[in-house]
Amino acid sequence: MDEFQQILPVSALAEDKKVAFYKKTYTYLAFSVLLFVVVEYLFLQSDFIVNIGLQMTQGWTWLIVLGLFMFATNYAEKLALKTKDKTTHHVALFIYVLAEAFIFVPLIYVAMEFGNMHETNVLTQAAIMTLALFTGLSAVVFMTKKDFSFLSSILTIGGFLAMGLIVAGTFFGGFELGLWFSVGMVALAAGSILYQTSNMIHKYEEDQYVAASLGLFASLMLLFWYIISIFLQE
């Protein structure tokens, strides 16, 4: 019976254990965001890192970076899920946050320059909107208790379609992705948040709160990226 209990999803646990799991997951998510902010700040203080970040967005180099980043995302999530070792879970999350911070360097730098030119704080506005959407979407899952696992295939197809458009935009200079692409990616990120939050409730086990927080963090950052992109195109 004890072994059976260990493989129960969070939705099947006693209420106090559910609450404890959710607290741990969102605490790790909050610390991940805080770590991201700190590391991002430190990265932006280095002209060397900023220059590398700006250079890596040029042409096909960006495709390599995105490919490596997608690989790192999948690897970190699988690593956190496949093993019971808490140290491995924490290392996977830490490495992923560092990777996200590095990927965001060029976008954050451009957003800061844009804000200085237009006397507006793009990052604060984008952060508030991201947090509001994330909170609202999470609330939908908790209130409806619906299993959004059916979104998996939709998100996979949407991800491949997005990559195809990015490749086309890279190799065909006149092909601009523009505002509507960013809007579509916000919708994709919203679906990902629904999917990851649903997984946290219906798929993850009691000791997989770090893996759950990693999935939520990835979706949150995707949403933040494209909300910033929308503000930069206004």
Secondary structure, DSSP 8 states (H G I E B T S, - for coil): -HHHHHT-BGGGS-HHHHHHHHHHHHHHHHHHHHHHHHHHHHHHT-HHHHHHHHHTTSTHHHHHHHHHHHHHHHHHHHHHHH---HHHHHHHHHHHHHHHHHHHHHHHHHHHHHHHHHT--HHHHHHHHHHHHHHHHHHHHHHH----TTHHHHHHHHHHHHHHHHHHHHHSTT---HHHHHHHHHHHHHHHHHHHHHHHHHT-BTT-HHHHHHHHHHHHHHHHHHHHHHHHT-
